[in-house]
Amino acid sequence: MATWRINEAKSRFSELIRCAEKAGPQMISRHGVESVVVVSVEEFRSLQAAQPSFKDYLLSGPKLDDFETIRSRDTGRDVDL
């Protein structure tokens, strides 16, 4: 993955977009720290499609059909108010 400094990315934006479409994701750094990634629309959509919906995520968790709890019969203590 190529890394572009932010000033370079701003001045050569069209080239940055072409590189993202042809060569894959392009990293942009600000003050030497990786900040954002530019990706093509096809790659972005494939990443979105790979994520399950929130409902599917919750349903994929462990099954709790046989979940039993043991409740204490202790009634606590008497408190004078």
C-alpha positions, 0 to 999 in steps of 0.5 A: 500500500502506497503512502502519500503525505497530505500535501502531496495527496492534495496537489496530485489528487487525480493521480491519487484517485487513479492509483486507488482504482488501479493499484488498490488502497492508498494511505494518506499520512498527516505529520508522519502519522497514518490518517486515512485510506482512499479505496475504490468504490468496488473495494469499499462495497465489497468491504461493506457487503462482507459485514453482517447486519446487526441482527445477523451478528446478534443471532450468530452468538452463543445459543442460550436455550439451555441457560439456567440460573440458580437463584439464592433463596436468601431473603436478605436482612431486615433493615430498620428505617 
